Amino acid sequence: MNNKKSSTLIFAVKTTVGQEKNAAEMIEARSKMNQFPVLSILVPEILRGFIFLEVESPHVVDEAITGIKHVKSRVAGVIHLSEIEKYLESKPIIDELNVGYVVEVTGGPFKGMQALVTKINKVRNEATLELLEATFTLPITVNADYLKLIKKTKTQEEDKNE
């Protein structure tokens, strides 16, 4: 065995949208079972339909993904770390929110419900919402950590571009 340190490569893999985590778990299980040298798997929440594998050569990716449900193909070419660094940093959700955005509540008694952001308090890390699925308008205040951005309104996007 030589003591030369080998470099790793990062490859993108196309998956069925919404099934990225399932595909990654199946790839991880196969890699452990067959002792494929997959060093890491990245499933960015923001980028749907793709996962990233860190390996030493492309054939390892091909062996690890062959026949896995919800995996479509390996994207040709190597991904540079600088291209995926933005997915490694976690930004507080409160920084991405704006009044008028549609969010999904991910915890608490309103879990799974969609709501419209009416007010943001960045100091307290809270957002005031109006539930879209409620029969009457009742403003609720929720910790921003329990929110997931669903849709930005067109007016907010147009304001940014002008």
C-alpha positions in Angstrom: 0.0 0.0 0.0 1.3 3.4 -0.8 1.0 6.3 1.7 0.1 8.8 -0.9 -3.1 10.7 0.2 -5.8 10.3 -2.5 -8.0 13.2 -3.5 -11.8 12.9 -3.5 -14.3 14.0 -6.1 -17.9 15.2 -5.8 -20.5 14.0 -8.3 -24.1 15.1 -8.7 -26.9 12.4 -9.0 -30.3 13.2 -10.4 -33.3 11.8 -8.3 -37.0 11.9 -8.3 -38.1 15.3 -6.9 -39.2 14.8 -3.2 -37.4 11.4 -2.9 -33.8 12.8 -2.4 -33.6 11.6 1.3 -34.9 8.1 0.5 -32.5 7.7 -2.4 -29.6 8.9 -0.2 -30.5 6.4 2.5 -30.7 3.5 0.0 -27.3 4.5 -1.5 -25.8 4.7 2.0 -27.2 1.3 2.9 -25.9 -0.3 -0.3 -22.5 1.4 0.1 -22.1 0.0 3.6 -23.3 -3.4 2.7 -21.0 -3.7 -0.4 -18.2 -1.6 1.2 -18.2 1.0 -1.6 -15.9 3.9 -0.6 -18.6 6.6 -0.5 -17.2 9.2 1.9 -20.2 11.5 2.2 -23.7 12.1 0.8 -25.2 15.6 0.7 -29.0 16.1 0.4 -29.5 19.9 0.1 -33.1 20.9 1.0 -33.0 23.9 -1.3 -31.9 22.0 -4.4 -34.7 19.5 -5.3 -34.0 16.5 -7.5 -30.3 16.2 -6.8 -28.0 14.7 -4.2 -24.2 14.9 -4.1 -21.7 12.0 -3.4 -18.1 12.4 -2.4 -16.1 9.5 -3.7 -12.6 8.7 -5.1 -13.7 7.8 -8.6 -16.8 8.0 -10.8 -17.2 4.2 -11.1 -18.0 4.1 -7.4 -21.0 6.4 -7.9 -22.2 4.2 -10.8 -21.9 1.0 -8.7 -23.6 2.7 -5.7 -26.6 4.1 -7.7 -27.3 1.3 -10.1 -30.8 -0.1 -9.6 -31.7 2.2 -6.7 -35.3 3.3 -6.8 -35.8 7.1 -7.4 -32.3 7.5 -8.8 -32.3 8.6 -12.4 -28.6 9.1 -13.4 -25.2 10.5 -12.5 -24.7 14.0 -13.9 -21.6 14.0 -16.2 -18.6 15.9 -14.9 -17.2 16.7 -11.5 -18.7 19.2 -9.1 -16.3 21.6 -7.5 -16.7 22.3 -3.8 -17.1 26.0 -4.4 -20.3 25.2 -6.4 -22.0 23.5 -3.4 -20.6 25.5 -0.5 -23.8 27.5 -0.4 -25.7 24.3 0.5 -23.4 23.6 3.4 -24.0 26.8 5.2 -27.3 27.0 7.1 -28.9 30.4 7.1 -31.6 31.3 9.6 -35.0 31.0 7.9 -35.9 34.4 9.4 -33.4 36.1 7.0 -35.2 34.6 4.0 -38.7 35.6 5.0 -40.6 38.6 3.9 -44.2 39.9 4.4 -46.5 38.3 1.9 -44.5 35.0 1.5 -46.3 31.7 1.9 -44.7 29.3 4.4 -45.5 25.9 5.9 -45.5 25.3 9.6 -43.2 22.4 10.4 -43.9 22.0 14.2 -46.5 22.6 16.9 -50.3 22.4 16.7 -50.4 23.9 13.2 -47.9 21.5 11.7 -48.4 20.9 8.0 -50.6 24.0 7.5 -49.7 26.7 5.0 -49.8 30.4 6.0 -49.2 33.9 4.8 -46.5 35.9 6.6 -48.0 39.2 7.8 -45.3 40.5 10.2 -41.7 39.6 11.0 -39.8 40.2 14.3 -36.2 39.4 13.5 -35.0 40.3 17.1 -37.3 37.7 18.6 -37.0 35.2 15.7 -40.8 35.1 15.2 -43.2 35.6 12.4 -46.9 36.5 12.6 -49.0 34.4 10.2 -52.5 34.0 8.8 -53.4 30.4 8.2 -54.6 29.9 4.7 -56.5 26.7 5.5 -58.5 28.3 8.4 -62.1 29.3 8.0 -61.6 32.7 9.6 -58.5 34.9 9.8 -56.7 34.5 13.1 -53.2 35.8 13.4 -50.7 33.5 15.1 -47.1 34.1 16.1 -44.7 31.3 15.5 -41.0 30.8 16.1 -39.3 31.1 12.7 -37.4 27.8 13.3 -40.8 26.1 12.7 -41.3 27.6 9.3 -40.4 26.4 5.8 -40.6 28.8 2.8 -43.0 27.6 0.2 -43.5 30.5 -2.2 -42.2 34.0 -2.6 -44.8 36.5 -3.9 -44.3 38.1 -7.3 -44.5 41.6 -5.9 -41.6 41.0 -3.6 -39.5 39.6 -6.4 -40.4 42.5 -8.7 -39.4 45.0 -6.0 -36.0 43.4 -5.7 -35.3 43.5 -9.4 -36.2 47.2 -9.8 
